[in-house]
């Protein structure tokens, strides 16, 4: 499964901050403390998404947008289960 993500590096904390529309498409908003140098922010994003979904870090990789704020993040696993998990996690953000 591929997730569209807008990443903000150098944030005050690592967090998934919700969903927004970007060009008419929904994207996950994520913030990491890491700086965007030598892949540090991408690695932090991978760890953040894995932790947020309760998955092993090895199942999450930045597939596209390595040098952009707008990324495509690949999450490995059963697609149906991942959809339910992501919807539940986004629902938790909306109710918080």
VEXZA-146121 format. One record per atom (N, C-alpha, C, O, CB): x, z, y. Coordinates in steps of 0.1 Angstrom, whole numbers. Glycine has a CB too. Layout:
REM VEXZA-146121
+-------+-------+-------+
!    xx !    zz !    yy !
+-------+-------+-------+
!     X !     Z !     Y !
...
+-------+-------+-------+
This chain:
REM VEXZA-146121
+-------+-------+-------+
!    xx !    zz !    yy !
+-------+-------+-------+
!     8 !     0 !   -12 !
!     0 !     0 !     0 !
!     9 !     0 !    12 !
!    20 !     6 !    13 !
!   -10 !    12 !     0 !
!     4 !    -7 !    23 !
!    12 !    -8 !    35 !
!     4 !    -1 !    46 !
!    -8 !    -4 !    48 !
!    15 !   -23 !    39 !
!    10 !     8 !    53 !
!     4 !    15 !    65 !
!    11 !    10 !    78 !
!    23 !     9 !    79 !
!     6 !    30 !    64 !
!     3 !     6 !    87 !
!     8 !     3 !   101 !
!    10 !    16 !   108 !
!     1 !    25 !   109 !
!    -2 !    -7 !   109 !
!    22 !    18 !   114 !
!    25 !    30 !   121 !
!    31 !    27 !   134 !
!    39 !    18 !   136 !
!    35 !    39 !   112 !
!    27 !    35 !   145 !
!    34 !    35 !   158 !
!    42 !    47 !   158 !
!    37 !    58 !   159 !
!    24 !    33 !   170 !
!    56 !    46 !   159 !
!    65 !    58 !   158 !
!    70 !    61 !   172 !
!    74 !    52 !   180 !
!    76 !    55 !   149 !
!    70 !    74 !   175 !
!    76 !    79 !   187 !
!    87 !    88 !   183 !
!    85 !    99 !   178 !
!    65 !    87 !   196 !
!   100 !    83 !   186 !
!   112 !    91 !   183 !
!   114 !   101 !   194 !
!   108 !   100 !   204 !
!   124 !    82 !   180 !
!   123 !   110 !   192 !
!   127 !   121 !   201 !
!   115 !   129 !   206 !
!   115 !   133 !   217 !
!   134 !   114 !   213 !
!   106 !   132 !   197 !
!    95 !   140 !   200 !
!    99 !   155 !   199 !
!   109 !   158 !   194 !
!    83 !   137 !   191 !
!    90 !   164 !   203 !
!    93 !   178 !   202 !
!    91 !   183 !   188 !
!    96 !   194 !   185 !
!    84 !   186 !   212 !
!    83 !   176 !   180 !
!    81 !   180 !   166 !
!    78 !   168 !   158 !
!    73 !   158 !   163 !
!    70 !   191 !   165 !
!    80 !   169 !   145 !
!    76 !   159 !   135 !
!    61 !   161 !   132 !
!    57 !   172 !   128 !
!    85 !   159 !   122 !
!    53 !   150 !   134 !
!    39 !   151 !   131 !
!    32 !   138 !   131 !
!    36 !   128 !   137 !
!    32 !   160 !   142 !
!    22 !   137 !   122 !
!    12 !   126 !   123 !
!     2 !   130 !   132 !
!    -5 !   141 !   131 !
!     7 !   122 !   108 !
!     0 !   122 !   143 !
!    -8 !   126 !   154 !
!   -22 !   120 !   155 !
!   -30 !   122 !   164 !
!    -1 !   124 !   167 !
!   -26 !   112 !   145 !
!   -39 !   106 !   145 !
!   -38 !    91 !   143 !
!   -28 !    85 !   138 !
!   -46 !   109 !   158 !
!   -49 !    84 !   147 !
!   -50 !    70 !   146 !
!   -54 !    64 !   159 !
!   -62 !    70 !   167 !
!   -60 !    66 !   135 !
!   -48 !    52 !   163 !
!   -52 !    46 !   175 !
!   -53 !    31 !   172 !
!   -49 !    26 !   162 !
!   -42 !    48 !   186 !
!   -60 !    24 !   182 !
!   -61 !     9 !   180 !
!   -49 !     3 !   188 !
!   -47 !     6 !   199 !
!   -75 !     4 !   186 !
!   -43 !    -6 !   182 !
!   -32 !   -14 !   188 !
!   -34 !   -28 !   185 !
!   -33 !   -33 !   174 !
!   -18 !    -9 !   182 !
!   -38 !   -36 !   195 !
!   -41 !   -50 !   194 !
!   -53 !   -52 !   185 !
!   -55 !   -62 !   178 !
!   -30 !   -57 !   187 !
!   -63 !   -42 !   186 !
!   -75 !   -43 !   179 !
!   -74 !   -38 !   164 !
!   -84 !   -37 !   157 !
!   -80 !   -56 !   179 !
!   -62 !   -34 !   160 !
!   -60 !   -29 !   146 !
!   -57 !   -14 !   146 !
!   -49 !   -10 !   155 !
!   -48 !   -37 !   139 !
!   -62 !    -7 !   137 !
!   -59 !     7 !   136 !
!   -45 !    10 !   131 !
!   -40 !     3 !   122 !
!   -69 !    15 !   127 !
!   -38 !    19 !   138 !
!   -24 !    22 !   134 !
!   -23 !    38 !   134 !
!   -30 !    44 !   142 !
!   -13 !    16 !   143 !
!   -15 !    43 !   125 !
!   -12 !    57 !   124 !
!    -2 !    60 !   135 !
!     8 !    54 !   136 !
!    -7 !    61 !   110 !
!    -5 !    71 !   142 !
!     5 !    75 !   152 !
!    14 !    86 !   146 !
!     9 !    96 !   140 !
!    -2 !    81 !   165 !
!    27 !    84 !   147 !
!    36 !    94 !   142 !
!    47 !    97 !   152 !
!    51 !    89 !   160 !
!    42 !    89 !   128 !
!    51 !   110 !   151 !
!    62 !   115 !   160 !
!    73 !   121 !   152 !
!    70 !   129 !   143 !
!    57 !   124 !   171 !
!    85 !   118 !   155 !
!    96 !   125 !   148 !
!   106 !   130 !   159 !
!   108 !   124 !   170 !
!   103 !   116 !   138 !
!   114 !   140 !   156 !
!   124 !   146 !   165 !
!   136 !   137 !   164 !
!   144 !   137 !   174 !
!   127 !   160 !   161 !
!   139 !   130 !   154 !
!   151 !   122 !   152 !
!   152 !   111 !   163 !
!   143 !   106 !   169 !
!   151 !   116 !   138 !
!   165 !   108 !   166 !
!   168 !    97 !   175 !
!   168 !    84 !   168 !
!   170 !    83 !   156 !
!   181 !   100 !   182 !
!   165 !    73 !   175 !
!   164 !    60 !   169 !
!   178 !    54 !   168 !
!   180 !    43 !   173 !
!   155 !    51 !   177 !
!   187 !    60 !   161 !
!   201 !    55 !   159 !
!   204 !    56 !   145 !
!   201 !    66 !   138 !
!   211 !    63 !   168 !
!   210 !    45 !   140 !
!   215 !    45 !   126 !
!   205 !    48 !   116 !
!   208 !    54 !   105 !
!   227 !    54 !   124 !
!   192 !    44 !   118 !
!   182 !    46 !   109 !
!   176 !    60 !   108 !
!   168 !    63 !    99 !
!   186 !    42 !    96 !
!   181 !    69 !   116 !
!   176 !    83 !   115 !
!   161 !    85 !   117 !
!   155 !    92 !   110 !
!   184 !    92 !   126 !
!   156 !    78 !   127 !
!   141 !    79 !   130 !
!   133 !    73 !   118 !
!   123 !    79 !   115 !
!   137 !    72 !   143 !
!   138 !    62 !   113 !
!   131 !    56 !   101 !
!   131 !    66 !    89 !
!   121 !    67 !    82 !
!   137 !    43 !    97 !
!   143 !    72 !    87 !
!   144 !    81 !    75 !
!   135 !    93 !    78 !
!   128 !    98 !    69 !
!   158 !    86 !    74 !
!   134 !    98 !    90 !
!   125 !   109 !    93 !
!   111 !   105 !    92 !
!   103 !   113 !    87 !
!   128 !   114 !   108 !
!   107 !    93 !    95 !
!    94 !    88 !    94 !
!    90 !    88 !    79 !
!    79 !    92 !    75 !
!    92 !    75 !   100 !
!    99 !    83 !    71 !
!    96 !    82 !    56 !
!    94 !    96 !    50 !
!    85 !    98 !    43 !
!   108 !    76 !    49 !
!   102 !   106 !    54 !
!   100 !   120 !    50 !
!    87 !   125 !    55 !
!    80 !   132 !    47 !
!   112 !   129 !    54 !
!    84 !   123 !    67 !
!    72 !   128 !    73 !
!    59 !   122 !    66 !
!    50 !   130 !    62 !
!    71 !   124 !    88 !
!    59 !   109 !    63 !
!    47 !   104 !    57 !
!    46 !   109 !    42 !
!    35 !   112 !    38 !
!    48 !    88 !    57 !
!    58 !   110 !    36 !
!    58 !   115 !    22 !
!    52 !   130 !    22 !
!    44 !   133 !    13 !
!    72 !   115 !    16 !
!    57 !   138 !    31 !
!    52 !   152 !    31 !
!    38 !   152 !    35 !
!    30 !   160 !    29 !
!    61 !   160 !    42 !
!    34 !   144 !    45 !
!    20 !   144 !    49 !
!    10 !   141 !    38 !
!    -1 !   146 !    37 !
!    18 !   134 !    61 !
!    15 !   132 !    29 !
!     6 !   127 !    18 !
!     9 !   135 !     5 !
!     2 !   134 !    -5 !
!     8 !   113 !    15 !
!    19 !   144 !     5 !
!    22 !   152 !    -7 !
!    28 !   143 !   -18 !
!    26 !   146 !   -29 !
!    10 !   159 !   -12 !
!    36 !   133 !   -14 !
!    42 !   124 !   -23 !
!    57 !   126 !   -23 !
!    63 !   132 !   -14 !
!    39 !   110 !   -20 !
!    64 !   121 !   -34 !
!    79 !   122 !   -34 !
!    84 !   113 !   -23 !
!    79 !   102 !   -20 !
!    84 !   118 !   -48 !
!    95 !   117 !   -17 !
!   101 !   109 !    -6 !
!   105 !    95 !   -11 !
!   104 !    85 !    -3 !
!   114 !   116 !    -1 !
!   108 !    93 !   -23 !
!   112 !    80 !   -28 !
!   101 !    70 !   -29 !
!   103 !    58 !   -31 !
!   118 !    82 !   -42 !
!    88 !    75 !   -27 !
!    77 !    66 !   -28 !
!    73 !    60 !   -14 !
!    64 !    52 !   -13 !
!    65 !    73 !   -33 !
!    80 !    63 !    -3 !
!    77 !    59 !    10 !
!    90 !    52 !    16 !
!   101 !    58 !    16 !
!    73 !    70 !    19 !
!    88 !    40 !    21 !
!    99 !    32 !    27 !
!    94 !    24 !    39 !
!    82 !    20 !    39 !
!   106 !    23 !    17 !
!   102 !    23 !    49 !
!    99 !    14 !    61 !
!   101 !     0 !    56 !
!   113 !    -4 !    53 !
!   107 !    18 !    74 !
!    91 !    -8 !    55 !
!    92 !   -22 !    50 !
!    95 !   -32 !    61 !
!   102 !   -41 !    58 !
!    79 !   -25 !    43 !
!    89 !   -30 !    73 !
!    92 !   -39 !    84 !
!    92 !   -31 !    97 !
!    86 !   -20 !    98 !
!    81 !   -50 !    85 !
!    99 !   -36 !   107 !
!   100 !   -30 !   120 !
!   110 !   -19 !   121 !
!   109 !    -9 !   129 !
!    87 !   -24 !   123 !
!   121 !   -21 !   114 !
!   132 !   -11 !   114 !
!   137 !    -8 !   128 !
!   141 !     4 !   130 !
!   143 !   -16 !   106 !
!   137 !   -17 !   137 !
!   142 !   -15 !   151 !
!   131 !   -15 !   161 !
!   134 !   -16 !   173 !
!   152 !   -25 !   154 !
!   118 !   -14 !   157 !
!   107 !   -14 !   166 !
!    99 !    -1 !   164 !
!   101 !     6 !   155 !
!    98 !   -26 !   162 !
!    91 !     2 !   174 !
!    82 !    14 !   173 !
!    71 !    11 !   164 !
!    65 !    20 !   158 !
!    77 !    18 !   187 !
!    67 !    -2 !   162 !
!    56 !    -6 !   154 !
!    62 !   -10 !   140 !
!    69 !   -19 !   139 !
!    49 !   -18 !   160 !
!    58 !    -2 !   130 !
!    64 !    -3 !   117 !
!    53 !    -6 !   106 !
!    41 !    -2 !   108 !
!    72 !     9 !   113 !
!    57 !   -12 !    95 !
!    49 !   -13 !    83 !
!    56 !    -4 !    73 !
!    68 !    -6 !    69 !
!    48 !   -28 !    78 !
!    49 !     6 !    69 !
!    55 !    16 !    59 !
!    48 !    14 !    45 !
!    36 !    14 !    44 !
!    52 !    31 !    64 !
!    57 !    11 !    35 !
!    52 !     9 !    22 !
!    51 !    23 !    15 !
!    60 !    31 !    15 !
!    61 !     0 !    14 !
!    39 !    25 !     9 !
!    37 !    37 !     1 !
!    34 !    33 !   -13 !
!    24 !    26 !   -16 !
!    25 !    46 !     7 !
!    42 !    37 !   -23 !
!    41 !    33 !   -37 !
!    31 !    43 !   -44 !
!    31 !    55 !   -41 !
!    54 !    33 !   -44 !
!    23 !    38 !   -52 !
!    13 !    46 !   -60 !
!     0 !    39 !   -62 !
!    -1 !    27 !   -59 !
!    11 !    59 !   -53 !
!    -9 !    46 !   -69 !
!   -22 !    40 !   -72 !
!   -30 !    38 !   -59 !
!   -32 !    47 !   -52 !
!   -30 !    49 !   -82 !
!   -33 !    25 !   -56 !
!   -40 !    22 !   -43 !
!   -53 !    30 !   -41 !
!   -55 !    35 !   -30 !
!   -43 !     7 !   -43 !
!   -61 !    31 !   -51 !
!   -74 !    38 !   -49 !
!   -71 !    53 !   -45 !
!   -78 !    58 !   -36 !
!   -82 !    37 !   -62 !
!   -62 !    59 !   -52 !
!   -59 !    73 !   -50 !
!   -53 !    74 !   -36 !
!   -56 !    84 !   -29 !
!   -49 !    78 !   -61 !
!   -44 !    65 !   -32 !
!   -38 !    66 !   -19 !
!   -48 !    64 !    -8 !
!   -47 !    71 !     2 !
!   -27 !    55 !   -18 !
!   -57 !    55 !    -9 !
!   -68 !    53 !     1 !
!   -76 !    66 !     3 !
!   -78 !    70 !    14 !
!   -77 !    41 !    -3 !
!   -80 !    72 !    -8 !
!   -87 !    84 !    -7 !
!   -79 !    95 !     0 !
!   -84 !   103 !     8 !
!   -92 !    89 !   -21 !
!   -67 !    96 !    -4 !
!   -58 !   106 !     1 !
!   -56 !   104 !    16 !
!   -56 !   114 !    24 !
!   -44 !   106 !    -6 !
!   -53 !    92 !    20 !
!   -51 !    89 !    35 !
!   -63 !    91 !    43 !
!   -63 !    97 !    53 !
!   -46 !    74 !    36 !
!   -75 !    87 !    37 !
!   -88 !    90 !    44 !
!   -90 !   105 !    46 !
!   -94 !   109 !    57 !
!   -99 !    84 !    37 !
!   -87 !   113 !    36 !
!   -89 !   127 !    37 !
!   -79 !   133 !    47 !
!   -83 !   141 !    55 !
!   -86 !   134 !    23 !
!   -67 !   129 !    47 !
!   -57 !   134 !    57 !
!   -61 !   130 !    71 !
!   -59 !   138 !    80 !
!   -43 !   129 !    54 !
!   -66 !   118 !    73 !
!   -70 !   114 !    87 !
!   -82 !   122 !    91 !
!   -83 !   125 !   103 !
!   -73 !    98 !    87 !
!   -91 !   124 !    82 !
!  -103 !   132 !    85 !
!   -99 !   146 !    89 !
!  -105 !   152 !    98 !
!  -112 !   133 !    73 !
!   -89 !   152 !    83 !
!   -84 !   165 !    87 !
!   -78 !   165 !   101 !
!   -80 !   174 !   109 !
!   -73 !   170 !    77 !
!   -72 !   154 !   105 !
!   -66 !   152 !   119 !
!   -78 !   152 !   129 !
!   -77 !   158 !   139 !
!   -57 !   140 !   120 !
!   -88 !   144 !   125 !
!  -100 !   143 !   134 !
!  -107 !   156 !   136 !
!  -113 !   158 !   147 !
!  -109 !   132 !   129 !
!  -108 !   164 !   126 !
!  -115 !   176 !   127 !
!  -107 !   188 !   133 !
!  -113 !   198 !   137 !
!  -121 !   181 !   114 !
!   -94 !   186 !   135 !
!   -86 !   196 !   140 !
!   -86 !   197 !   155 !
!   -80 !   206 !   161 !
!   -71 !   194 !   136 !
+-------+-------+-------+
